[in-house]
């Protein structure tokens, strides 16, 4: 629980810090990227937050149910996801008159997911009862947000699974979320710099 509280405090601190230093969308050149996006994930119950950092680059974190599988077995339980995303197709979507609000675009990302022993629901990985499992890798993702706020995100990639007291290994990274964006989104009309 302390780790979760720490993560939420870091997110709030980043938000306050960016506001206190006078960081504006113009200052970083964030044209189509949402500055803040908070989402309730409905399919795998949880919450997530995405912070626009620079033009086409965001950092996101979420807490919810997750499933991990690699050569040693599987684990299901409460998971902390963090991502750094680079959206590569905003300009093409604008040229094709497609929606970019709510960070609707395709991206490359660095991914990390931590499966906590205290929140594990099921596992067939041999090892101590209190092991945590971390996944570190790269993903390609697609995110779309619709006018009423509904959002889906699909990620595919590969990663290195590292656990404390359990065997390490390589495996796929697959993530699918469906939820609702609770924060106000930018206009659907494209903005040009």
C-alpha positions as CSV (number, residue, x, y, z in Angstrom):
1,X,0.0,0.0,0.0
2,X,2.9,2.3,0.7
3,X,4.2,1.9,-2.9
4,X,0.8,2.8,-4.3
5,X,0.6,5.9,-2.1
6,X,4.1,6.9,-3.1
7,X,3.3,6.5,-6.8
8,X,0.1,8.7,-6.5
9,X,2.1,11.3,-4.6
10,X,4.8,11.4,-7.3
11,X,2.1,11.9,-10.0
12,X,0.5,14.8,-8.0
13,X,4.0,16.3,-7.4
14,X,4.7,16.2,-11.1
15,X,1.5,17.9,-11.9
16,X,2.0,20.6,-9.3
17,X,5.7,21.1,-10.3
18,X,4.8,21.6,-14.0
19,X,2.1,24.2,-13.0
20,X,4.4,26.0,-10.6
21,X,7.2,26.5,-13.0
22,X,4.9,28.0,-15.6
23,X,5.1,25.2,-18.0
24,X,2.6,25.8,-20.7
25,X,1.5,23.9,-23.7
26,X,3.3,26.5,-25.9
27,X,6.5,26.2,-23.8
28,X,6.9,22.5,-24.6
29,X,5.2,22.6,-28.0
30,X,2.4,20.3,-27.0
31,X,0.0,20.9,-29.8
32,X,-2.2,17.9,-30.1
33,X,-1.2,15.9,-27.0
34,X,-3.4,16.2,-23.9
35,X,-1.6,17.8,-21.0
36,X,-3.5,15.7,-18.4
37,X,-5.7,12.7,-18.9
38,X,-7.3,10.7,-16.1
39,X,-9.1,7.5,-17.0
40,X,-11.2,4.9,-15.3
41,X,-10.5,1.4,-16.8
42,X,-13.7,-0.6,-16.9
43,X,-12.7,-3.9,-18.5
44,X,-9.8,-4.7,-16.1
45,X,-10.9,-2.5,-13.2
46,X,-8.5,0.2,-12.4
47,X,-7.4,3.8,-12.9
48,X,-4.7,5.4,-15.1
49,X,-3.2,8.9,-15.6
50,X,-1.3,10.2,-18.6
51,X,0.8,13.4,-18.5
52,X,1.9,15.2,-21.7
53,X,5.6,16.0,-21.3
54,X,6.8,17.2,-24.7
55,X,5.5,17.3,-28.2
56,X,4.2,13.8,-28.9
57,X,5.7,12.4,-25.7
58,X,3.8,11.4,-22.6
59,X,4.3,9.4,-19.4
60,X,1.5,7.3,-18.0
61,X,0.8,5.2,-15.0
62,X,-2.0,3.0,-13.9
63,X,-3.1,0.6,-11.2
64,X,-5.5,-2.3,-11.9
65,X,-5.8,-6.0,-12.6
66,X,-3.2,-7.5,-14.8
67,X,-2.1,-10.8,-16.3
68,X,1.6,-11.8,-16.9
69,X,2.8,-14.9,-18.7
70,X,6.3,-15.9,-19.6
71,X,8.3,-19.1,-20.0
72,X,8.1,-19.8,-16.2
73,X,4.3,-19.5,-15.8
74,X,1.7,-16.9,-15.2
75,X,0.5,-14.4,-12.5
76,X,-2.8,-12.6,-12.1
77,X,-3.3,-9.7,-9.7
78,X,-3.0,-6.0,-8.9
79,X,-0.5,-4.4,-11.2
80,X,1.2,-1.1,-11.5
81,X,1.8,-0.1,-15.1
82,X,4.1,2.8,-16.2
83,X,4.8,3.8,-19.7
84,X,6.7,6.5,-21.7
85,X,5.0,6.9,-25.0
86,X,6.0,8.6,-28.3
87,X,3.0,9.2,-30.5
88,X,4.2,9.1,-34.1
89,X,1.2,9.7,-36.3
90,X,-0.6,12.8,-35.1
91,X,0.2,14.8,-38.2
92,X,-0.9,12.0,-40.5
93,X,-4.2,11.7,-38.6
94,X,-4.8,15.4,-38.9
95,X,-4.1,15.4,-42.6
96,X,-6.6,12.6,-43.0
97,X,-9.1,14.6,-40.9
98,X,-9.1,12.1,-38.1
99,X,-9.6,12.7,-34.3
100,X,-6.4,13.4,-32.2
101,X,-8.2,14.6,-29.1
102,X,-7.7,12.4,-26.0
103,X,-4.4,11.3,-27.4
104,X,-6.0,9.3,-30.1
105,X,-3.0,8.0,-32.0
106,X,-0.4,5.2,-32.4
107,X,2.7,5.1,-30.3
108,X,6.0,3.4,-29.5
109,X,6.6,3.0,-25.8
110,X,8.9,1.8,-23.0
111,X,6.9,-0.3,-20.6
112,X,7.1,-1.5,-17.0
113,X,4.6,-3.4,-15.0
114,X,5.0,-4.6,-11.5
115,X,2.8,-7.5,-10.1
116,X,2.6,-7.2,-6.3
117,X,2.6,-10.3,-4.1
118,X,0.0,-8.8,-1.7
119,X,-2.4,-8.3,-4.6
120,X,-1.8,-11.6,-6.5
121,X,-5.0,-13.6,-7.2
122,X,-3.5,-16.6,-8.9
123,X,-0.1,-17.9,-10.1
124,X,1.6,-21.1,-11.2
125,X,5.2,-19.8,-10.9
126,X,7.3,-21.9,-8.5
127,X,8.9,-19.9,-5.8
128,X,8.2,-18.2,-2.4
129,X,4.6,-17.1,-1.7
130,X,5.6,-13.4,-1.4
131,X,7.4,-12.8,-4.7
132,X,6.9,-9.6,-6.7
133,X,7.3,-9.8,-10.5
134,X,8.4,-7.0,-12.8
135,X,8.1,-6.8,-16.6
136,X,10.4,-4.4,-18.5
137,X,10.1,-4.0,-22.3
138,X,9.0,-2.2,-25.4
139,X,5.5,-1.9,-26.9
140,X,3.6,-0.6,-29.9
141,X,0.2,0.7,-29.0
142,X,-3.0,2.2,-30.4
143,X,-5.1,4.5,-28.3
144,X,-8.5,6.0,-29.3
145,X,-10.7,8.3,-27.3
146,X,-14.3,9.0,-28.6
147,X,-16.4,12.2,-28.2
148,X,-18.3,10.9,-25.1
149,X,-15.0,10.0,-23.4
150,X,-14.9,6.3,-24.0
151,X,-11.4,5.1,-24.6
152,X,-9.6,1.9,-25.6
153,X,-5.9,1.1,-25.7
154,X,-4.2,-1.9,-27.2
155,X,-0.4,-2.6,-26.7
156,X,1.7,-5.4,-28.1
157,X,5.4,-6.0,-27.4
158,X,8.0,-8.1,-25.7
159,X,9.8,-7.8,-22.3
160,X,12.1,-9.2,-19.7
161,X,10.3,-10.7,-16.6
162,X,12.3,-10.4,-13.4
163,X,11.1,-11.6,-10.0
164,X,12.5,-11.8,-6.5
165,X,13.0,-15.4,-5.7
166,X,11.5,-16.7,-8.9
167,X,13.2,-17.5,-12.3
168,X,13.6,-14.6,-14.7
169,X,12.7,-14.9,-18.4
170,X,11.4,-13.4,-21.6
171,X,7.8,-13.2,-22.8
172,X,5.2,-11.2,-24.6
173,X,3.6,-7.9,-23.4
174,X,0.0,-7.6,-24.3
175,X,-2.3,-5.0,-22.7
176,X,-5.9,-4.1,-23.5
177,X,-7.9,-1.6,-21.7
178,X,-11.4,-0.1,-22.2
179,X,-12.5,2.8,-20.1
180,X,-13.8,6.3,-19.7
181,X,-11.6,9.5,-19.7
182,X,-12.8,11.7,-16.8
183,X,-10.8,14.8,-17.8
184,X,-11.8,17.4,-20.3
185,X,-10.4,16.8,-23.7
186,X,-9.1,19.3,-26.3
187,X,-11.2,20.2,-29.2
188,X,-11.5,17.6,-31.9
189,X,-10.5,20.2,-34.4
190,X,-6.7,20.0,-35.1
191,X,-4.4,22.7,-33.9
192,X,-1.3,23.7,-36.0
193,X,1.9,25.3,-34.7
